[in-house]
Amino acid sequence: MKKAIFILLLISVQAVFSQTVKISSASFQYTPSAVAKKKIYYDISEIKIRPDGKLDRTYRIEVKVKNLSDKAVEGLVFKYSLRLFLKKGEKNFKDVPFIAEDLRISRLAPMAEKNVYIYNTDLPEQLRRIKTCGFEPAAVELEIAKEPRRGDEALEVSFFSFPFSK
């Protein structure tokens, strides 16, 4: 009897966890090309800033989303925000989010992974604003979570940080 209850419990827990969609990774990418049809993006480990405080490349964020279920998932909405970490001297400061938007995926096949892209990072404008204040950008942080739906057991928020370099 105990064995049967344990097996039923295991199956029910497995069913709950098998219906999840996870954010597996996020990476910053850049393109050296200015031609719209020839843009090839490359992963980077640091966001490069020119000596005048501006960005010299076009950037986007690639987010990899996995469906761990054996059923297709439709109508996914992810909420995300971007925030800067600033430094002044030896002190670091966490700024408030400067952008908050939604990212939509119409359909995600069973047991599949999909790459979705965030093109609106608004980084050039944010760097222009802090340039004359005496602060330097240390990193940009992406905070992303799947919008809750009926039947969800938990809310998972993922954080990804990308440093700046000169």
N, C-alpha and C positions, 0 to 999 in steps of 0.2 A: 504494500500500500504506500509506504513512504517513498519507495522507488518510483512509483507511478506519479505521485504528486511532484516529486523532484523533476521528472521528465516533462510534465506539463508546465511547470514553472519555467524550466529552461527554454521550452519552445515559445512560451509567451514573451519572455524577456528577449529572446532572439528575434521574434517578430517585431517588437518595439524598436530594437536597435537596427534591424535590417531596413527599416523604412526611413532611414536618415539620409540627409544630404549634407555633405561636409565640404568645407573650404580646405583644400589640401595645401595650397601654397599661393604666394603672391610675389611678383618680382617687378622691379622697375626696369623699363626698357627704353632705349633711345634709337633714333634713326639719324644718320648723318645726311640723308637725302632731303632736299627741299622739294623735289618733284613728287606730286601727290600719287601718281601711279607707280612710282619706283621705290616707295618706302619699304625698306626691309629693317625690321627692328632687332636689336641685340640686347641680351640681358646684361645688366651692369651690377656692380656691387656698391658703387658710390655715385652720387649725383654731382657732376662737376660744375663748379661755378667759376666764371672768368674773373680776372682781377678787378674788373669794374663792377662786380656783383651781379652780373646777369648770367642767364643760361645761354649756352651757345648751341644747344641741340633741342630737338623736339622729343618730348617724353610721353610715355603712356605707362599704365600699370596693367599687368596681366594677372588675372585671378583664375586659378584652376579650381573648378567645382566638381566634386565626385558624387555620383548617385550610388549608394551602397545597397540599394534595394533591388529586388528582382522584378520590380514594376516601374514603368515610366512615371516620371513626375512632371506635372504641367503647372504653369503659372507661378513660377518661383519669383520672389521679390527679395532682393538683398538690399539692406540699408548700409551705407558706408559714410565715413567721414575722414577727412584729412586734417591733421594738425601739425604744427611746427614745434620742434624743440629748439629753443634759442639759447645762446650762451653769451655772456658778457664777462670777460676776464676768465676767472676759474669757475664761475657760478653758471649752472644750467637751469633753464626755466621751461616749463611746459605751457605752451600757449593754448588758447581755446580753439576748437575746430574752426577752420576757415571755409570749409565746404562740407555740405551734407546733402547727399542725393540718393536716389534709388538706382538699382541695377536690376534689369529684368531678364529672365530666361524663360522663353515660352514653353520649351519641352526639353527634358533631359532623359535620354534613353536609359533602360535598365543597365545597371552595372557599368555605366559609362562615365567618362571624364570630359569636361568641356572647358575650353579656355574662353573667358570673357574679358573685355578690355575696357579700361577707364581712360578716356582721352582728355577729359576736362579736369586737369590737376590744379589749374590756377596758380601754379608756382611762380611764374614770372611776375605777376602782380604782387604776390605776397613778398617776394624778395625785394621788389622796388619799394614797398612800404617800410620795411625794416632797415633798409640800407642807410638812411640818415639818422637812425635812432641810436646807433652805437651798439646794437645787438648783431650777432652773426648767427646764421642758421646752423644748427648742429645736425638735425635729422628731420625727416618728415615721417609721420606715423599714419598708417592706414588702419582704421578700425572698421570691421565689417561683420555683419550678422544676417542670418536668414530671418526674414520677417515671420513672426509666429503665425501658425495656422491652427485651426481646430484639430485636436488630436495630438499636437506636439507635447512631448513630455518635458522638454528642457529647451533652453535658449543658449546657444553657443556663440560667443563673441570671440572673434579672432583679431589679433593685433600683429601688424608687420611694420618694422621700422627700417628706414633706408637712410644711411648717413650722407652728409655732404662732404665734398673735398674741394680744395682749391687747386 
